[in-house]
Amino acid sequence: MILSTFCPHTASHAANEHLKKQIHWLLFFRVLFLSLMLGISVLLQAKTPSIFLPPLHYLAYFIAGLYLFTILSALIVGMIQCYSRFGYLQITLDILLVTLLVFYTGGSQSVFTVVYFFPIVMGAFMLFRPGSLLFATLSTLLFGSLLFVEYGGHASRFGLTYPSQLANFQMLLHYFSIHSLTFFLVAILSAMLSTRLQKTEAELFQTVSDYDRLSFLYKQIFDDINTGIITVDEDTRITSFNRAAGLITGYRPDEIIGLELPRAFPGLESALLHEEERRHMADIPRKNGETIPVGYSCSRLNAPDDNENGYVYTLQDLSQIKKMEAQVQQAEKMATIGEMAAGIAHELRNPLAAISGAVQLLDRETESSINKRLFGIIMRESDRLDATIHEFLLFSKPVNPEKKWFPLRALAWEAMETLGQDPGWNPTLTLDLEIPPDLECWADPQLVRQVILNLITNSANACRNIEKGRILLRADKTTTGENEKREEAISMEIIDNGHGVQANIREKIFEPFFTTRETGTGLGLAIVRQIVHSHGGGISLRDCHPHGTIFSVKLPLP
């Protein structure tokens, strides 16, 4: 409750913080002044006996009391929320104590009259012009009262024996005028200085705030922009590296800053030799060892300090653009080939059916085992050729999915049962299914069934000659993209423990007619990719450690 008297609720938080800081300075300088005053007193008593000073132990008691008061003030200052009244009280007590010090050390002739300047100056810095003028007035009144006590000869009543130097009233007015004028002059100058300092601090605070805001804005732009930014100095050492550049290259800033650009990203340094070219293209290495195509530009950084000049690179990942270009070229090529080949395939199918029918009739009429074996070869190859033509016609036909909701687990189970009943299926191969019963998929069920059949067939071929072959089909809901672009999708994975896919052919396995099997058509995975892309999804593959392959399919949900 006592401390609440020092807490006027009208003071703002900023003003309180300013006063709190100034009170701490007041307490610090008070201790400094007291220590200095004690030292001066010792020197004066030793070197100048003519100067009137009380016994040293009295002075020591006085200073020790002030030390104790300062310590108590420091202890309670942290318990106060508002500081203006507390500051007024502290400085008022300082002026009273200075008056006692002056009175007991010679009055008008005291060497400590200059100590009045300390509370006046501190009042100016703590409470500005009103405070400095108030404390100058209080100092003047108390010093004037001291002079009247000395002039009237009443000092002896307080146990003082020093002779009065005020011979007449004119001398009293002289002392009073000089000291009061000095007090107010110090108050005005201190107030002007504190006001100027306050204005400078406010301007500095505003400048720092503006700088911090601009720095934060720059950092946000630098980190959030989707264009990679790399800056280098004159020695081509990397000095900054934003988040987008990290996503493109796979490196963290702490892994790349400080390295030379030619060493970190060979090819980018060529822009330094051809600054007149606005845009460049290069293949740069990623952290994982892969190379990635990027488009980039290089501009010179002209800093105010010539020692900080350098270059700034802006990077754009061209991987998706390159893939889209390749897809467009592939689509154009396949459209042309498809139109021509579809007609040829239809023309081949008719005589092939006639040949197959004729061979079946001949097979019934012949008794020769050799002829039957030859007829069997003709029938088997005719069936294989017919299957190839069927897959090719399926691939060349435009895919227009008829999407609807259906339970994915039931569809996958039906497809796996179909494969299990095929006479050519390996009975030692294990098929596992991990799909939630309530998982609904938004797609064309017949096309998704074709995707599952083709991928499991591909995995089964990869598991040939594997003693304990295993294929796992699992699916669940997932999210794709980042932040505002996040979308729900069905994630489906076909995992096998087969021989895997060699790194040098991974980019080719989805191309039409590419196959590593003698009896393969090379259209199974191409059809899968075509179906997945027609649904707006994506397909990829990766290694399954310690051996095998994982095909991952993403189908977006509405």
Buried (B, 14 or more C-beta within 10 A) or exposed (E): EEEEEBBEEEBEEEEBEBBBEBBEEBBEBBBEBBEEBBEEBBEBBEEEEEBBBBEEEEBEEBBEEBBEBBEEBBEEBEEBBBBBBBBBEBBBBBBEBBBBBBBBBBBBBBBBBEBBBBBBBBBBBBBBBEBBBBBBBBBBEBBBEBBEBBBEEEBEEEEBEBEBBBEEEEBBEEBBEEBBEBBBEBBBBBBEBBBEEEEEEEEEEEEEEEEEEEEEEEEEEBEEEEBBBBBBBEEBBBBBBBBBBBEBBBBEBEBBBEBEBBEBBEBBBEBBEEEEEEEBEBEBBEEEEEEBBBBBBBEEBEEEEEEEEBBBBBBBBBEEEEEEEEEEEBEEEBEEEBEEBBEEBEEBBEEBEEBBEEBEEBBEEEEEEEEEEBBEEBBEEBEEBBEBBBBBBBBBEEBEBEBEEBBBBEBBBEBBEBBEEEEEBEEEBEBEEEBEEEBEBBBBBEBBBBBBBBBBBBBBBBBEEBEEBBBBBBBEEEEBEEEEEEEEBBBBBBBBBBBBBEEEEBEEBBBBEBBBEEEBBBBBBBBBBBBBBBBBBBBEBEEBEEEBBBBBBBBBBE
